[in-house]
C-alpha cells in the first residue's frame, strides 16, 4: 500500500546438517518502504534470495545482512532490487566472516528500469577471510536503462588486519580467540539494527556465547 512500511527481521539458526532455502519478494507502491535485517548463522547449505520491486515513486528499501560460514558450509545469496518508479532508493549492506573451507557466493543486482529517473542504489559488502582455504565470490551488478540515476557498489574482502592481530595477541589474547572476536563483531554490528530489545538481546547473547 502507499506510504506503508514493512520491517522484516530474520534470524536463521538451523541445524549444522540442514539445507535451508529462504526466498523473499516485495512490491512497493508510492512512498512505501521495506526494511530487512537478516542474520545467517548456521546450516550446511543455505540459499537466500530476495527480489524487491520499487514500483511506486519515492519508494525505498534497505537490507542489513550479517553472516558466518565455517567447516564445509555453503552460503548462496542472491539479492535483486528493481527501480521502476521515480526517485526510488535502495541500500544493501552485507558483512560476514568465512573460515575453514566454507564457500560463500553473494550476488547483488541493482536494476534501473527505464523511467526510474532520480533514483539511487547502493550496495556494499565486507568479507573477513579467516582461513586460506575458504572461498568467497562477490558479484555486484548494476543494470542501467535510465540516465538520471546513481548506482554505487563496493566490496572489502581480505584477511584480518595483521597489526590488529598483533595488538590483541600482545594483550594475551590467543590467535583463535582474536579471530572469533573479529567474526562476532561483523554479526553484532547487524544485530544492533534489530529494533526489538528482547530479540536483539537474545541474539547478542547467542553470538557472544558461540564466539
C-alpha positions in Angstrom: 0.0 0.0 0.0 1.1 3.6 -0.5 3.3 5.1 2.2 3.4 1.8 4.1 6.4 0.4 5.9 7.3 -3.3 6.3 10.2 -4.2 8.7 11.2 -7.9 8.4 13.7 -9.4 10.9 15.1 -12.9 10.1 17.4 -14.8 12.3 18.4 -18.1 10.8 19.9 -20.7 13.2 19.2 -24.1 11.6 21.0 -27.4 12.4 24.5 -28.0 11.2 23.4 -30.6 8.7 20.4 -28.7 7.4 19.7 -27.4 3.8 17.8 -24.2 4.1 16.0 -22.2 1.4 14.7 -18.7 2.1 13.2 -16.5 -0.7 11.6 -13.1 -0.2 9.6 -11.0 -2.7 8.4 -7.4 -2.2 6.4 -4.8 -4.2 6.5 -1.2 -3.1 3.9 1.4 -4.2 4.3 5.2 -3.9 6.2 6.2 -0.8 6.3 2.6 0.6 9.4 1.1 2.2 10.7 -2.4 3.0 13.4 -2.8 5.7 15.2 -6.1 6.1 17.5 -7.2 8.9 18.9 -10.7 8.3 21.4 -12.8 10.2 22.5 -16.2 8.7 24.3 -18.1 11.5 24.3 -21.8 10.7 23.4 -24.6 8.3 25.2 -26.9 5.9 23.7 -25.5 2.7 21.9 -22.1 2.7 20.2 -20.5 -0.2 19.0 -16.9 0.4 17.1 -15.0 -2.3 15.4 -11.6 -2.3 13.7 -9.6 -5.1 12.2 -6.2 -4.4 10.3 -4.1 -6.9 10.3 -0.3 -6.2 7.4 0.3 -8.4 6.0 3.5 -6.9 7.5 6.9 -6.9 9.6 7.7 -3.8 9.6 4.0 -2.6 12.6 2.6 -1.0 14.2 -0.5 0.6 17.1 -1.3 2.9 18.8 -4.6 3.7 21.3 -5.2 6.6 22.8 -8.7 6.3 25.2 -10.5 8.6 26.5 -14.0 8.0 29.1 -16.5 9.0 30.1 -19.8 7.4 32.6 -22.4 8.7 33.6 -26.0 8.1 32.2 -27.2 4.7 29.2 -24.9 4.8 27.9 -23.3 1.7 26.1 -20.0 1.6 24.5 -18.7 -1.6 22.8 -15.3 -1.6 21.1 -13.6 -4.5 19.6 -10.1 -4.0 17.9 -8.0 -6.7 16.3 -4.6 -6.5 14.4 -3.2 -9.5 14.0 0.5 -9.6 10.8 1.2 -11.5 9.3 4.4 -10.1 10.9 7.8 -10.0 13.2 8.9 -7.1 13.4 5.4 -5.5 16.2 4.4 -3.2 17.9 1.1 -2.1 20.7 0.3 0.2 22.1 -3.3 0.6 24.8 -3.8 3.2 26.3 -7.2 3.9 29.1 -8.2 6.3 30.4 -11.6 7.3 33.2 -14.0 8.0 34.4 -17.2 6.4 36.6 -19.8 7.9 37.9 -23.4 7.3 36.8 -24.5 3.8 33.5 -22.7 3.7 32.1 -21.3 0.5 30.1 -18.1 0.1 28.5 -16.5 -3.0 26.9 -13.1 -2.9 25.1 -11.7 -6.0 23.7 -8.2 -5.6 21.8 -6.7 -8.6 20.5 -3.1 -8.8 18.4 -2.7 -11.9 17.4 0.8 -13.0 14.5 0.4 -15.3 13.6 3.0 -18.0 11.6 5.7 -16.3 13.2 5.4 -12.9 14.7 8.9 -13.1 16.2 10.4 -9.9 16.7 7.0 -8.3 19.7 6.0 -6.2 21.0 2.5 -5.5 23.9 1.5 -3.2 25.3 -1.9 -2.3 28.3 -2.8 -0.1 29.9 -5.9 1.3 32.6 -6.6 3.8 34.1 -10.1 4.0 36.6 -11.4 6.5 38.5 -14.4 5.3 39.9 -16.1 8.3 41.5 -19.2 6.7 43.4 -19.7 3.4 41.1 -22.4 2.0 37.7 -20.6 2.4 36.2 -19.5 -0.8 34.5 -16.1 -1.4 32.7 -14.9 -4.5 31.2 -11.4 -4.6 29.3 -10.4 -7.8 27.8 -6.9 -7.8 25.8 -6.0 -10.8 24.3 -2.6 -11.8 21.9 -2.6 -14.8 21.0 0.8 -16.2 18.4 1.7 -18.7 17.9 5.3 -17.4 20.4 8.1 -17.5 19.4 10.2 -14.4 20.3 7.7 -11.7 23.1 7.0 -9.3 24.4 3.5 -8.6 27.3 2.6 -6.3 28.8 -0.7 -5.3 31.8 -1.7 -3.3 33.4 -4.7 -1.5 36.1 -5.0 1.1 37.5 -8.6 1.1 40.5 -9.8 3.0 42.3 -11.4 5.9 42.3 -10.0 9.5 44.5 -6.9 9.8 48.0 -8.0 10.9 48.6 -5.0 13.2 45.3 -5.5 14.9 46.0 -9.2 15.5 49.5 -8.4 16.8 47.9 -5.8 19.2 45.3 -8.3 20.5 47.8 -11.1 20.9 50.3 -8.8 22.7 47.5 -8.3 25.2 47.5 -12.0 25.9 44.5 -12.9 23.7 45.1 -16.2 21.8 45.0 -16.1 18.0 41.9 -18.2 17.7 40.0 -16.0 20.1 41.1 -13.0 18.1 39.5 -14.5 15.0 36.3 -15.3 16.9 36.1 -11.7 18.2 36.5 -10.3 14.7 33.9 -12.6 13.3 31.5 -11.8 16.1 32.0 -8.1 15.5 30.5 -8.4 12.0 27.4 -10.1 13.3 27.0 -7.9 16.3 27.0 -4.8 14.1 24.0 -6.2 12.2 22.4 -7.4 15.4 22.4 -3.8 16.6 20.0 -3.0 13.8 17.2 -5.2 15.3 14.6 -2.7 16.8 13.1 -5.2 19.3 15.1 -5.2 22.5 14.2 -8.7 23.5 15.2 -10.3 20.2 18.3 -8.1 19.9 19.5 -9.1 23.4 18.8 -12.8 22.8 20.8 -12.9 19.6 23.5 -10.7 21.1 23.9 -13.3 23.9 23.9 -16.2 21.5 26.6 -14.6 19.3 28.8 -13.9 22.4 28.3 -17.5 23.6 29.2 -19.1 20.3 32.1 -16.8 19.5 
